[in-house]
Amino acid sequence: MKKKYYLLATLSALVVTSFIFYPKDEVLITKNEASPSINKKVLVETEKKMEPQMMTDLGNRTPTALDNLTTITSSEIRSFHEAFPSEKQVKEDMKSNPHTPSKSLMKFAKQLGPIMEKAFKDENNAKILTSELKVCAQDESVAIAARALCVQDTEKLAQYHPHIKGKAVELRASMPPEVQKILDTNDAFIKK
């Protein structure tokens, strides 16, 4: 009974954390808003992949620096994969301090947050992240709670990018019973 309570407490903490890290109505800075002193003509030219010498108008940023602000990088994906918590890590975290959420799950959520923000804003990023979330959700070495979070985040992306909806439905349907149970519990908790 205590294990179920701790698992539900951890999942609830992850749900609350996801609402903190993934705000829906918050205005996010895009590369067009990176420098308010740029006039509209320069912004239009920036979107049309203007020449490198004009990029100095953006505060001496290089095109790569701007892209890193809006595009998911391979180092972010690598860090995300490295943060995948194992079931063993989560159990050790719970044994060491059963009254707080698992440190490995929190680290995982913290790695995922900025990537999700980029995916909400850009369809290409959403496609990249969707495939990475699928890897996470289907990896049996990853903690069950993290796998459930990956499925839920795929569903959140589907709300912003409708072309992902089919993938999100398929991913949820392919989950084993222990992950389905967590997803159903979270769904019931959110609907209340």
C-alpha positions as CSV (number, residue, x, y, z in Angstrom):
1,M,0.0,0.0,0.0
2,K,2.9,2.4,0.8
3,K,4.6,1.7,-2.5
4,K,1.4,2.6,-4.4
5,Y,1.0,5.8,-2.3
6,Y,4.6,6.8,-3.1
7,L,4.2,6.0,-6.7
8,L,1.0,8.1,-6.9
9,A,2.7,10.9,-5.0
10,T,5.7,10.9,-7.4
11,L,3.4,10.8,-10.4
12,S,1.3,13.7,-9.0
13,A,4.5,15.6,-8.5
14,L,5.5,15.0,-12.1
15,V,2.1,16.1,-13.4
16,V,2.4,19.3,-11.3
17,T,6.0,19.8,-12.5
18,S,4.9,19.3,-16.1
19,F,2.3,22.1,-15.8
20,I,5.0,24.3,-14.4
21,F,7.6,23.5,-17.1
22,Y,5.1,23.4,-20.0
23,P,2.8,26.5,-19.7
24,K,0.2,26.8,-22.4
25,D,-0.7,30.4,-22.3
26,E,2.8,31.9,-21.5
27,V,4.3,34.1,-24.2
28,L,7.6,32.6,-25.3
29,I,10.5,34.5,-26.9
30,T,11.1,33.6,-30.5
31,K,14.0,34.6,-32.7
32,N,12.0,37.4,-34.1
33,E,11.7,38.9,-30.6
34,A,15.3,38.4,-29.7
35,S,16.1,42.0,-30.1
36,P,13.4,44.6,-29.8
37,S,15.5,47.3,-31.6
38,I,15.3,45.5,-34.9
39,N,12.8,47.0,-37.3
40,K,10.1,45.0,-39.1
41,K,12.0,45.1,-42.4
42,V,15.0,43.4,-40.9
43,L,12.7,40.8,-39.2
44,V,11.2,39.9,-42.6
45,E,14.6,39.6,-44.1
46,T,15.7,37.4,-41.2
47,E,13.0,35.0,-41.9
48,K,14.1,34.8,-45.5
49,K,17.5,33.7,-44.4
50,M,19.3,37.0,-44.9
51,E,23.0,37.4,-45.5
52,P,25.4,36.8,-42.7
53,Q,26.6,40.4,-42.5
54,M,23.1,41.5,-41.6
55,M,23.1,39.0,-38.8
56,T,25.3,41.4,-36.8
57,D,22.2,43.6,-36.4
58,L,20.9,40.8,-34.1
59,G,23.4,41.7,-31.4
60,N,26.5,39.9,-32.9
61,R,24.8,36.6,-32.8
62,T,25.7,34.0,-35.4
63,P,23.0,32.1,-37.2
64,T,23.9,29.0,-35.2
65,A,23.3,30.8,-31.9
66,L,19.9,31.9,-33.2
67,D,19.1,28.4,-34.3
68,N,20.0,27.0,-30.9
69,L,17.4,29.2,-29.3
70,T,14.6,27.7,-31.5
71,T,15.8,24.3,-32.7
72,I,16.3,21.1,-30.7
73,T,20.0,20.3,-30.8
74,S,21.7,16.9,-30.8
75,S,23.3,17.7,-27.4
76,E,19.9,18.4,-25.9
77,I,18.7,15.0,-27.3
78,R,21.8,13.3,-25.9
79,S,21.3,14.9,-22.5
80,F,17.7,13.8,-22.6
81,H,18.6,10.2,-23.3
82,E,21.3,10.3,-20.5
83,A,18.6,11.5,-18.1
84,F,16.4,8.5,-18.7
85,P,15.8,7.1,-15.2
86,S,15.9,3.4,-14.6
87,E,13.5,1.7,-12.3
88,K,16.4,0.8,-10.0
89,Q,17.4,4.5,-9.7
90,V,13.8,5.5,-8.9
91,K,13.6,2.8,-6.2
92,E,16.9,3.9,-4.7
93,D,15.7,7.5,-4.6
94,M,12.5,6.5,-2.9
95,K,14.4,4.4,-0.3
96,S,16.8,7.3,0.5
97,N,14.0,9.8,0.9
98,P,10.5,8.5,0.5
99,H,8.9,11.9,1.3
100,T,10.2,13.7,-1.8
101,P,9.9,13.0,-5.5
102,S,12.6,10.9,-7.0
103,K,15.7,12.9,-7.9
104,S,16.2,11.0,-11.1
105,L,12.6,11.6,-12.2
106,M,13.0,15.3,-11.4
107,K,16.2,15.5,-13.4
108,F,14.5,13.8,-16.3
109,A,11.6,16.2,-16.2
110,K,14.1,19.1,-16.0
111,Q,15.9,17.9,-19.1
112,L,12.6,17.5,-20.9
113,G,11.1,20.9,-20.1
114,P,13.2,23.2,-22.5
115,I,12.9,20.6,-25.3
116,M,9.2,20.5,-25.0
117,E,9.0,24.3,-25.1
118,K,10.9,24.3,-28.4
119,A,8.6,21.5,-29.7
120,F,5.5,23.4,-28.8
121,K,6.7,26.3,-31.0
122,D,7.9,24.5,-34.0
123,E,6.5,21.6,-36.0
124,N,9.9,20.2,-37.0
125,N,11.0,20.1,-33.4
126,A,7.8,18.4,-32.5
127,K,8.5,15.7,-35.1
128,I,12.0,15.2,-33.6
129,L,10.8,15.1,-30.1
130,T,7.9,12.8,-30.8
131,S,10.3,10.1,-32.1
132,E,12.5,10.6,-29.0
133,L,9.5,10.4,-26.7
134,K,8.5,7.1,-28.4
135,V,12.0,5.7,-27.8
136,C,11.6,6.7,-24.1
137,A,8.1,5.2,-23.8
138,Q,9.0,1.9,-25.4
139,D,12.4,1.4,-23.6
140,E,11.7,-1.3,-21.0
141,S,14.9,-0.2,-19.0
142,V,13.3,3.2,-18.3
143,A,11.3,3.7,-15.1
144,I,7.6,3.2,-15.6
145,A,6.7,6.7,-14.4
146,A,9.1,8.2,-16.9
147,R,7.6,6.1,-19.7
148,A,4.2,7.3,-18.8
149,L,5.4,10.9,-18.8
150,C,6.8,10.4,-22.3
151,V,3.4,9.2,-23.5
152,Q,1.6,12.1,-21.8
153,D,4.1,14.6,-23.4
154,T,3.5,13.1,-26.8
155,E,-0.3,13.7,-26.2
156,K,0.4,17.3,-25.2
157,L,2.4,17.9,-28.4
158,A,-0.5,16.4,-30.3
159,Q,-2.7,19.2,-28.9
160,Y,-0.5,21.8,-30.5
161,H,0.5,19.8,-33.7
162,P,-2.5,17.8,-34.9
163,H,-0.4,15.6,-37.3
164,I,1.0,14.0,-34.2
165,K,-2.3,12.9,-32.8
166,G,-2.3,9.5,-34.6
167,K,1.2,8.7,-33.3
168,A,0.2,9.7,-29.7
169,V,-2.9,7.4,-29.9
170,E,-0.8,4.5,-31.2
171,L,1.9,5.1,-28.6
172,R,-0.6,5.0,-25.7
173,A,-2.2,1.8,-27.1
174,S,1.1,0.1,-27.4
175,M,2.0,0.6,-23.7
176,P,2.2,-2.4,-21.3
177,P,-0.5,-2.7,-18.5
178,E,1.8,-1.1,-15.8
179,V,2.3,2.0,-17.9
180,Q,-1.4,2.1,-18.9
181,K,-2.4,2.0,-15.2
182,I,-0.3,5.1,-14.5
183,L,-1.7,6.9,-17.5
184,D,-5.3,6.0,-16.5
185,T,-4.7,7.1,-12.9
186,N,-3.2,10.5,-14.2
187,D,-6.1,10.9,-16.6
188,A,-8.6,10.4,-13.7
189,F,-6.6,12.8,-11.5
190,I,-6.5,15.5,-14.1
191,K,-10.2,15.3,-15.0
192,K,-11.3,15.8,-11.4
